[in-house]
Amino acid sequence: MSMKPILLSLAATGALFSAGAHAMDAAAAKALASKSACLACHAVDKKLVGPSYMDVAAKHKGQADALDKVAARIKSGGSGMYGPVPMPPQPNLKDDELKLLAAWVLAGAPDK
């Protein structure tokens, strides 16, 4: 048996699992954003009380430390970056939850 079909099969399986994991992460992030009341002030593509997730993603595009910066901002809250309205802190979120939310926001808050 040739290695080529085996390698192609493994690559296809890996692609399926990574696509599924991405979809699950987006769903988990959206659920966490909802549970944490983020969606009361933020929307994907339009400004509500706070900036849209797409605006946040655009502002941090190309920044190597964007994930850590956004996660820290979610945890500590703050104001001034997008206007005078303060964003409340989320100090009770765990580090992995903060990073999940930050990655989701930086990806433009995809549904899947």
N, C-alpha and C positions, 0 to 999 in steps of 0.2 A: 504494500500500500504506500502510495506516495505521501510525502509530508504536506504538499500543497493543499489538498482538500482538508486536512486536519487543521492546518493553520488558518485557512479561510473560515472554517467552522468556528474555531476559537475566537477569531476576530469578530465574526457576526454575533456570537453569544455575548462577548464583551460589550459590543455596541448596544445590544438590547438591554443588558443590565445597567449600563451607564445612563441610557435614556430613561429607564424606569426610575433610577435613583434620583435623577434630576427632577423628574416630574413629582416624585414623592417629596423631595426637599422643598419644592416650590409650594406644594400643598401644605406642608407642615409650616413653612414660613408664613404663608397667608393666614393660616389658622392662628399662629402665634401673634401675628400683627393684629388680628381681629380681637383675640383674647386680651391683648395688652392695650387695647383702645387706640392703636396707631391709626386705624382706618377712620376714626372720628375726625381727624385733622388732615390726613393725607390721602390722596388719590393717585392712581397710576399716572394719569396723563394731564391732570389739571390741578391748579392751585386751589386748595380749600382754605383752611386756616394756615396750614403750613405748605411748603413746596410740594410739587408732585414728585413721585419717586423717579420719574424720568429726568426731572431737573436736577435732582440730587445725583443721579448716575452721571449725567452730563458734566456736572461741576467737578466730579472726582475722576473723570475718565483719564486714564494714563498715569494716575498717581500710584506709585508702588505701594504706598502705605494706606491706601484708601479703605481697605477692609478694617484695619485697626482704628483708623480715624472715625469712621462711621459707627463702628461698634462702641467706641468710647463716647461718642456724642449721644447715642441712644441711651447708654447707661447713665451719663451725667446730666443729660438735658442741656438746656442753654438757649441763648437767643443772640440775635445780631448777625448771624450768618446769612439768613434769608429775610430778615426784617425784625421788627421789635417784639413780636409775639413770642413768648417763651415756650419752648417744648419741655414738658415735664420729664423728669428723669425716670428711668426704669431700673432702679438699683437692685430689684429683686430677681432680675433675669440672670440666669447662669451664663458663663462665658460662651458656651457652645450655642446658647439661644441668641445671644447678642451677635455672634458671628454669622449665624444662620440668617437673622434679620438683615444684617448689614450686606451679606452676599446677595440676598434677594433684592434689596433696594438697589444695589449697584448693578444688578442685572436688569433693572427696569421693572421689577416686581411682576415677573411673568406668572400667568395662571398655571402653566404646566412646565 
